[in-house]
């Protein structure tokens, strides 16, 4: 590049990059909140159905199954 160390971006490019970064962070936060909600739902189901220790849900169409290696 002929000795050029830094190539400056336009303000518009910086704003677009920041917008995309914020959107990604928001999506990650939403995904984390949904994962937490799913974990709580699974715990509630386990309590409701009296599921013993060592069982978990890998597929909701099947239900609670023994953990692998148990």
C-alpha positions in Angstrom: 0.0 0.0 0.0 2.9 2.3 -0.4 3.8 2.9 3.2 0.3 3.9 4.3 -0.3 2.6 7.9 -4.0 3.6 8.4 -6.8 3.9 5.9 -9.5 6.1 7.4 -13.2 5.2 7.1 -15.9 7.7 6.3 -18.2 8.8 9.1 -21.0 7.0 7.3 -19.1 3.7 7.3 -18.3 4.1 11.0 -22.0 4.8 11.8 -23.1 1.7 9.9 -20.5 -0.5 11.6 -21.7 0.8 15.0 -25.3 0.2 14.1 -24.5 -3.4 13.1 -22.5 -4.0 16.3 -25.4 -2.6 18.4 -27.9 -4.9 16.5 -25.6 -7.9 17.2 -25.3 -7.1 20.9 -29.1 -6.7 21.2 -29.7 -10.0 19.4 -27.2 -11.7 21.8 -28.9 -10.2 24.8 -32.3 -11.3 23.5 -31.0 -14.8 22.8 -29.5 -15.0 26.3 -32.9 -13.9 27.9 -34.7 -16.5 25.8 -32.3 -19.3 26.8 -32.9 -18.3 30.5 -36.7 -18.5 29.9 -36.3 -21.9 28.3 -34.2 -23.2 31.3 -36.9 -21.9 33.7 -39.6 -23.5 31.7 -37.8 -26.8 31.8 -37.3 -26.6 35.5 -41.0 -25.8 35.9 -41.9 -28.9 33.8 -39.6 -31.1 35.8 -41.2 -29.9 39.0 -44.7 -30.3 37.6 -44.1 -33.9 36.3 -42.0 -34.9 39.3 -38.9 -35.7 37.2 -36.1 -37.4 39.2 -32.5 -36.2 39.2 -30.5 -37.3 36.2 -33.2 -36.6 33.5 -33.2 -33.8 31.0 -35.0 -32.7 27.9 -33.0 -33.1 24.7 -36.1 -33.2 22.4 -39.4 -31.7 23.5 -41.3 -34.1 21.3 -39.9 -37.0 23.3 -39.9 -35.6 26.8 -37.5 -36.1 29.7 -34.8 -38.7 29.1 -32.0 -40.0 31.3 -28.9 -37.9 31.0 -26.2 -39.4 28.8 -23.8 -41.5 30.8 -26.3 -42.1 33.5 
